Amino acid sequence: MFMDPQISQIAQIKDPKTYAIIGAAMEVHRELGCGFLEAVYQEAMAVELAHREIPFQREVDLPVFYKGGKLHTGYRVDFLCYGDVVTELKALAGITGVEEAISINYLKASKQHTGLLLNFGAPSLQFRRFVF
């Protein structure tokens, strides 16, 4: 199986920050299950992160630069945890390459190195960890 050298799945690198965030997401999914809108999971996730004393900012604007200039259009990530873990939430039937590509673009735009994609829409929580 070929794997992009820029991307690492969670099984390959252990990171206490992303484990803590995933643990919070698992609790939210255990409590709510699947079937809610993404906004419900975002609010519940904020409550759970605060309860676990995981530092976070919600709906953080990420600028995008082109040829040294800042574009008017940027991204807004759902959470920035610990000041450096870009965390995106979804409520879809499954994660596809599109959602993974968007998460990688968030890392590029933010100049951060670690990202999480959390999907609450499946019967079990789905997650991907990216290192750029």
N, C-alpha and C positions, 0 to 999 in steps of 0.2 A: 504494500500500500504506500503510495507516494504522499508525503505531507509537506506542505509549504514550510520552508525553514523559518519563516517569519512568524508562524503561528504555532502555538503549542496548546494541546488540550490539557485539561486539568489533571489527568492521570499522569502526565509526564513531569509536571513541576508542582511541588507542594508549596502553597502560599497561605499563611494564616489569615491574611486579609480577605482573600477571595473565599476561603473556607467559611469564614464568619458570615460573609454576605450570603453565600449559598445556604448556610444553615438558617439564616433569617428567612430567606425565600422559601425554604422547605416548610418552615413553620406556617408561613402565610398560606402556602398551597395546602398543607394538611388541614388548616382551619377552614379555608374557603372552598377548596376543591377547584375544579375547572368550570368554565361557563360564564364568568363575570366579564364585564368590560375591563379593558386595560386600566382605565382610570381608577377602578375599585382596587385593583392590585397595587397600583402606585400608592394610593392612600394607605392601604394596609401595610405595605412595605415600609413606608415612612414611619408608621407607628412602631413596627417591629424593630427597625434599625435604631430608633430612639430608645426603645425598651432595652435593647442589648448594648446601648451606649456605643454604637458604631457611628463615628462622625460622618455626616453626609450633607450635601447640598442637593436640592431638588430642582429639576428643570434648568440646568446650567447651559447658558449659551456658549457655543464653541465657534469661534471665527474660522473662516476658511481663507487661505491666502493663495494668490496666484501671481507668479512672477514677482514676488516680493511685496505685492499690494494686497490689502485686506478687501475681500469681496463683501458686498452688501448682504448677500445671501450666506447664511451659516447654518449650523446644526444646533439643535437643542437636545441634549442628552437627559434621560430621565433622572439619573442620580450620578453624582460624583462622590464616591465614598473614600474616606481616609485621605481626601485631597488628591488622590492619584489613581483611583480605580473607576474607570468609566463604566457605568452600569446601565444597560438598556433593558427594559421590560417589554414583553409581548404577551398577547393573549390569543394565540393562533392555534390551529389544529396541530401544527408542527413547524419546526424551524427549517428553513430552506437556505440555499446559498445566498439568496437575496438579503435576508436578515443578517447573515454572517458577514457579507460584504459591507453592509451599512455599518456594522459594529467596527469593522476594520477601518472604515473611513472616519469614524468618530475618533479612533486612536490617532490616525494621521492628522486630523484637523486639530486635535487638542494637544498634540505633541506628548501625550501620555503613553506609557508602555504597556499597561495592563487593562484589559476590558472584560466585562462579563455580559453575556446575553442570557437573559432568564425568560423562559416561556411558561406561563401559567395556564395556557389554553388546552394542554394535553392532560390525559388522566393522571400522569405523573409529571412532576416538575422536570422540565428540560433545561439544561444549561450548557453553555460553551464558554470556555475561558480562552482569551486571546492574549498573546504577548507579541508586541510589535517591536 
